[in-house]
Amino acid sequence: MSSGPGLESLVDQTISVITNDGRNIVGVLKGFDQATNIILDESHEQVFSTKEGVQQLVLGLYIIRGDNISIVGELDEELDSNLDLSKLRAHPLKPVIH
C-alpha cells in the first residue's frame, strides 16, 4: 500500500492545501503519514473576501488531518510572489459536501 501517492516529491516544497471546510493553507511540506496527515512549516492561511484583499493569517508549524484534506497542490512560488493579494477579491470557498 502506498502512503500519500505523489506527496514524496513535494517534501520541502511550498504547497497549497484546500481543506474540507474551505480553508486555503499554504506552507512547506515537512512530512506526512499513511493516513495523509500532513505537517506544514512556515504556514499561513489565506482568507478570501469580496470586500477586501486576501488576509494572510500566520500559523507557523501546522498539522492537518488527512480526513480534512480535499486538495493538495504544488505552489509556483515565483508566480505567487508576483500577485498583489491586497487587490485580489474572491468569494470564500464553500465547504466540501460528501
Phi, psi and chi 1 to 4 in degrees:
 res  aa     phi    psi   chi1   chi2   chi3   chi4
   1 MET       -  130.5  173.9 -174.9 -115.2      -
   2 SER   -87.2  137.5  174.4      -      -      -
   3 SER   -99.4  120.5   61.2      -      -      -
   4 GLY    56.4   67.7      -      -      -      -
   5 PRO   -53.7  128.0   11.8  -18.6      -      -
   6 GLY    87.0  -14.8      -      -      -      -
   7 LEU   -72.5  -26.0  -70.8  179.3      -      -
   8 GLU   -54.6  -41.3  -65.0   90.3   -3.7      -
   9 SER   -72.6  -11.8   64.6      -      -      -
  10 LEU   -99.2   -3.9  -63.6  176.0      -      -
  11 VAL   -60.6  135.0  172.2      -      -      -
  12 ASP    69.3   14.1  -68.1  -34.6      -      -
  13 GLN  -107.5  154.8  -58.2  -72.3  -34.3      -
  14 THR   -79.5  128.2  -59.1      -      -      -
  15 ILE  -128.0  164.3   63.0  169.3      -      -
  16 SER  -118.3  133.3  176.3      -      -      -
  17 VAL  -120.5  126.1  178.3      -      -      -
  18 ILE  -101.5  123.6  -54.2  -64.5      -      -
  19 THR   -91.9  165.9   62.3      -      -      -
  20 ASN   -60.9  -26.1  -68.7  -21.6      -      -
  21 ASP   -90.9    9.9   59.2   -3.8      -      -
  22 GLY    89.3    9.9      -      -      -      -
  23 ARG   -81.9  147.7  -63.4  170.6   65.7 -162.4
  24 ASN  -116.0  110.5 -178.5   12.6      -      -
  25 ILE  -115.4  128.7  -59.7  171.8      -      -
  26 VAL  -116.1  135.2  175.9      -      -      -
  27 GLY  -174.5  179.2      -      -      -      -
  28 VAL   -91.6  121.6  177.9      -      -      -
  29 LEU   -69.8  120.4  179.5   62.9      -      -
  30 LYS  -105.6  -23.9  -71.5  -60.9  180.0 -177.7
  31 GLY  -178.7  168.5      -      -      -      -
  32 PHE  -158.6  166.5   59.9   93.8      -      -
  33 ASP  -127.6 -172.8   64.6   10.9      -      -
  34 GLN   -65.1  -20.9   67.9  -84.4    8.9      -
  35 ALA   -92.8    8.1      -      -      -      -
  36 THR    61.4   25.1  -40.9      -      -      -
  37 ASN   -66.8  136.4  -62.5  -47.6      -      -
  38 ILE  -123.5  152.5   64.4  172.4      -      -
  39 ILE  -115.1  124.5  -58.8  169.6      -      -
  40 LEU  -114.5  141.4  -64.0  177.2      -      -
  41 ASP  -114.7  158.5 -163.6   12.5      -      -
  42 GLU    51.6   42.2  -57.0  172.0   26.1      -
  43 SER   -93.8  157.5   65.6      -      -      -
  44 HIS  -150.1  153.0   60.4  -84.8      -      -
  45 GLU   -98.6  133.2  179.8  178.9   -4.0      -
  46 GLN   -97.4  119.4  -66.8 -179.0  -28.8      -
  47 VAL  -107.4  116.4 -178.9      -      -      -
  48 PHE   -92.4  149.7  -66.5   86.5      -      -
  49 SER  -150.5  150.3  167.0      -      -      -
  50 THR   -86.2  -11.3   56.8      -      -      -
  51 LYS  -102.1  -26.6  -60.8 -172.0 -171.9  -48.5
  52 GLU  -142.9  170.9   55.7 -172.1   50.0      -
  53 GLY   -63.9  173.5      -      -      -      -
  54 VAL   -69.6  127.2  177.3      -      -      -
  55 GLN   -89.2  142.4  -68.7 -179.1  -40.5      -
  56 GLN  -117.2  110.7  -59.8 -150.5   57.1      -
  57 LEU   -96.0  118.4  -53.2  175.8      -      -
  58 VAL   -70.7  129.1  175.7      -      -      -
  59 LEU  -114.1  -27.3  -57.4  171.9      -      -
  60 GLY    74.4 -135.0      -      -      -      -
  61 LEU   -75.2  126.3 -173.0   63.9      -      -
  62 TYR  -143.2  138.8 -158.5   72.2      -      -
  63 ILE  -113.7  133.5  -62.5  172.8      -      -
  64 ILE  -119.5  126.5  -54.6  173.2      -      -
  65 ARG   -66.3  139.3  -72.9  178.8   48.9  113.4
  66 GLY   -59.2  -34.4      -      -      -      -
  67 ASP   -75.0   -2.6   61.5   -1.8      -      -
  68 ASN  -107.8    6.5 -168.1   33.4      -      -
  69 ILE   -99.6  127.6  -64.6  173.1      -      -
  70 SER   -96.0  -49.0  -69.0      -      -      -
  71 ILE  -141.2  137.9  -59.0  170.7      -      -
  72 VAL  -121.9  129.2  174.9      -      -      -
  73 GLY  -139.7  148.7      -      -      -      -
  74 GLU   -73.0  139.9 -173.0  174.3    6.3      -
  75 LEU  -101.7  130.3 -167.6   74.1      -      -
  76 ASP   -80.9   99.3 -176.9  -28.6      -      -
  77 GLU   -62.7  -35.4  -67.2 -177.4   70.8      -
  78 GLU   -66.1  -47.4 -178.1 -179.9  -18.9      -
  79 LEU   -63.8  -43.2 -178.5   62.4      -      -
  80 ASP   -62.7  -38.6 -168.5   59.3      -      -
  81 SER   -69.3  -19.7   67.4      -      -      -
  82 ASN   -87.5   -7.1  -71.1  -32.3      -      -
  83 LEU   -80.2  138.3  -66.9  174.3      -      -
  84 ASP   -96.8   91.3 -176.0   -4.1      -      -
  85 LEU   -64.7  -21.3  -64.6  177.7      -      -
  86 SER   -69.6  -19.9   67.5      -      -      -
  87 LYS  -103.0   -6.0  -65.6 -177.6 -179.6  176.8
  88 LEU   -82.0  129.2 -175.9   63.8      -      -
  89 ARG  -121.5  136.6  -53.9  -72.6 -171.1  -91.9
  90 ALA  -162.2  152.5      -      -      -      -
  91 HIS   -71.4  141.1  -71.7  -80.3      -      -
  92 PRO   -61.1  150.5  -18.5   28.4      -      -
  93 LEU   -69.4  144.5  -65.9  174.6      -      -
  94 LYS   -86.4  155.1  -66.5 -178.3 -179.5  179.4
  95 PRO   -59.5  150.2  -21.5   31.5      -      -
  96 VAL   -76.6  132.8  174.5      -      -      -
  97 ILE  -108.6  122.6  -60.0  172.9      -      -
  98 HIS   -94.3      -  -65.0  -78.5      -      -
